[in-house]
Amino acid sequence: MTFSICVREGYTDENGDDQTRFGVAVTTRLPGVGTLCPFASENGAIATQSLVNVELGRKGIEYVDDGLAIDDALTALLNADDGAENRQLHGVDAEGTFTFSGEECHGWYGHESGENYTVAGNLLTGESVVAETARAYRESADEDRPLAQRLIDALAAGYAEGGDKREELNVQSAALLIETTEPEETDPYYNDLRVDATETPIRDLREAYELAGDGFTAAVERYEAANDDGNDDT
């Protein structure tokens, strides 16, 4: 199935402290990709796809969280996987990247990596899907916009280029997941989103992001106002 992108970004928080965020976004012409492919923590992001082995993502993040470099972690998991040549696995941690596409994946398949990102896909209309996804992310990396928004734009660029070639499969899905080293009292709702079954996955994921952002802002304003009213009463 699919194409996906994993990224690492450094930034400075409101207190002037250096932080790192990790994100992964994915879309496919099958339902429920958000339950299978994307994994992230404050230490890294991983996508597992093609003939999916969910344990590669789950255990990969666990190993990275335990301090193992992503290259060592994912290489060890693939070495122990009898179906490795059917897998695609890629991701980033605080210091490096990892990409793997098994020789028995279905074409077009392949991957691309840069200093802070990895992109991979299989059953695609062509190499340009991966290239356009990567290009769109690179060109947005210095923009002052939320990472979730820019990851959706990266998926949109790959989708517009042709995306998953199985046009006979109308039911599609998309997901994104972002984690950060920054301690947050309330995680923004728009950093963990899934569209599980739709014919317009990118449009629906973007709409979910926009609505979640509006809802998060409204909820914060409501509770801040309630707290202010409570303080005035004391």
C-alpha positions in Angstrom: 0.0 0.0 0.0 0.8 3.5 0.0 3.2 6.4 0.3 4.3 8.1 3.5 6.7 10.7 4.9 8.6 10.9 8.2 10.3 14.1 9.3 12.4 15.6 12.1 12.4 19.4 12.9 14.2 21.4 15.4 12.5 24.6 16.8 12.5 27.0 19.6 9.6 27.0 22.0 7.9 30.1 23.6 10.3 29.9 26.5 13.3 30.1 24.2 14.2 26.4 24.7 15.4 24.2 21.9 12.9 21.4 21.0 12.5 18.7 18.4 9.3 17.4 16.8 8.8 14.3 14.8 6.0 13.7 12.3 4.7 11.0 10.0 1.9 11.2 7.4 0.5 8.5 5.1 -2.2 7.8 2.6 -3.3 4.6 0.7 -6.1 3.1 -1.3 -7.3 0.9 1.5 -9.2 1.7 4.7 -7.7 2.3 8.2 -4.1 3.0 7.3 -3.8 5.1 10.6 -4.0 1.8 12.6 -1.2 0.2 10.7 1.5 2.5 9.4 2.4 5.6 11.4 4.3 5.5 14.7 5.9 8.4 16.5 7.2 9.5 19.9 9.3 12.3 21.3 12.3 10.4 20.0 11.4 9.5 16.4 8.9 8.7 13.7 8.5 5.5 11.7 6.3 4.3 8.9 5.8 0.6 8.1 4.1 -0.4 4.8 3.9 -2.6 1.7 3.0 -6.1 3.2 2.6 -4.4 6.6 4.3 -5.8 9.7 2.9 -3.5 12.4 5.5 -4.8 14.9 8.3 -3.2 12.9 6.7 0.2 13.7 5.7 -0.6 17.2 8.9 -2.2 18.3 11.0 0.2 16.3 9.7 3.1 18.3 10.2 1.2 21.5 13.8 0.6 20.6 14.4 4.2 19.7 12.8 5.3 22.9 15.2 3.0 24.8 18.1 4.8 23.2 19.0 2.6 20.2 19.8 4.5 17.0 17.1 4.2 14.4 19.4 2.5 11.8 20.4 -0.1 14.4 16.9 -0.6 15.7 15.2 -1.1 12.3 18.0 -3.1 10.8 17.8 -5.5 13.7 14.1 -5.9 13.3 14.3 -6.5 9.6 17.1 -9.1 10.1 14.7 -11.0 12.3 11.7 -10.7 9.9 11.3 -13.6 7.5 9.1 -11.4 5.3 11.6 -8.5 5.1 11.8 -8.5 1.3 8.1 -7.7 1.2 8.4 -4.7 3.5 9.0 -1.0 3.3 10.2 0.6 6.4 11.6 4.1 7.0 11.9 6.8 9.6 13.9 9.4 11.5 15.3 9.8 15.0 17.1 12.7 16.7 20.3 12.1 14.7 19.7 10.0 11.7 17.4 8.5 9.1 16.6 5.0 7.8 15.1 3.7 4.6 14.4 0.2 3.3 12.4 -1.2 0.4 12.4 -4.9 0.0 13.1 -6.4 -3.5 9.7 -8.1 -3.5 7.6 -5.0 -3.0 5.2 -4.2 -5.8 6.1 -1.5 -8.3 6.5 1.2 -8.7 8.2 1.2 -5.3 11.1 3.1 -3.8 12.2 5.7 -1.3 14.0 9.0 -0.9 15.8 10.5 2.1 17.2 13.9 3.1 18.9 15.3 6.1 15.7 15.5 8.1 13.1 13.4 6.2 12.4 10.1 4.6 9.7 9.3 2.0 8.7 5.9 0.6 6.0 4.3 -1.5 4.8 1.2 -3.3 2.2 0.4 -5.9 2.5 4.0 -7.1 2.0 5.5 -10.5 5.7 6.3 -10.6 8.8 7.6 -8.9 7.6 11.2 -9.2 5.0 10.5 -6.4 7.8 10.1 -3.9 9.9 12.9 -5.5 7.0 15.4 -5.3 6.1 14.5 -1.8 9.7 15.1 -0.7 9.9 18.4 -2.7 6.8 19.8 -1.2 8.0 19.1 2.3 11.5 20.5 1.6 10.1 23.7 0.2 7.8 24.2 3.3 10.4 23.3 5.9 11.3 26.9 6.7 7.7 28.2 6.7 6.1 29.4 9.8 3.2 27.0 9.6 2.2 24.0 11.7 3.9 20.8 10.8 0.6 19.0 10.5 -0.5 21.4 7.8 2.7 21.0 5.9 2.6 17.2 6.0 -0.9 17.2 4.5 0.4 19.5 1.8 3.3 17.0 1.1 0.8 14.2 0.8 -1.4 16.3 -1.5 1.6 16.9 -3.8 2.2 13.2 -4.1 -1.4 12.4 -4.5 -1.8 15.0 -7.3 1.2 13.4 -9.0 -0.7 10.1 -9.2 -0.3 8.5 -5.8 -1.4 4.9 -5.4 -2.0 3.4 -8.8 -4.9 1.1 -7.8 -7.7 3.3 -9.2 -10.2 0.5 -9.0 -10.0 0.8 -5.2 -12.2 3.7 -4.2 -12.2 3.4 -0.4 -9.0 5.2 0.8 -7.6 6.5 4.1 -5.0 8.9 5.4 -3.4 9.8 8.7 -0.9 11.9 10.5 0.9 11.8 13.8 3.2 14.3 15.4 5.1 14.1 18.7 7.5 16.7 20.3 10.0 16.9 23.1 8.2 20.0 24.3 6.2 19.4 27.5 2.6 20.4 26.8 -0.2 20.4 29.3 -2.7 19.7 26.5 -1.6 18.1 23.2 -3.3 19.8 20.2 -6.0 17.7 18.7 -4.7 18.3 15.2 -1.4 16.5 15.8 -3.0 13.0 15.7 -5.6 12.6 13.0 -7.1 9.8 10.9 -9.5 9.5 8.1 -10.3 5.8 8.0 -12.6 5.3 5.0 -13.3 7.9 2.3 -13.0 8.5 -1.4 -11.2 11.8 -0.9 -8.5 11.1 1.7 -6.4 14.2 1.4 -9.3 16.6 1.3 -10.9 15.0 4.3 -7.7 14.9 6.3 -7.2 18.6 5.6 -10.8 19.3 6.7 -10.3 17.2 9.8 -7.1 19.2 10.6 -8.9 22.6 10.1 -11.9 21.5 12.2 -9.7 20.1 14.9 -7.7 23.3 15.1 -10.9 25.3 15.3 -12.2 23.0 18.0 -9.0 23.1 20.0 -8.9 26.9 19.9 -12.6 27.1 20.9 -12.1 24.7 23.8 -9.1 26.6 25.1 -11.0 29.9 25.0 -14.0 28.4 26.7 -12.0 26.9 29.6 -9.9 30.0 30.0 -13.1 32.1 30.2 -14.6 29.7 32.7 -11.4 29.9 34.9 -11.5 33.7 34.7 -15.1 33.8 35.8 -14.3 31.5 38.7 -11.4 33.7 39.7 -13.7 36.7 39.6 -16.1 35.0 42.0 -13.5 34.3 44.7 
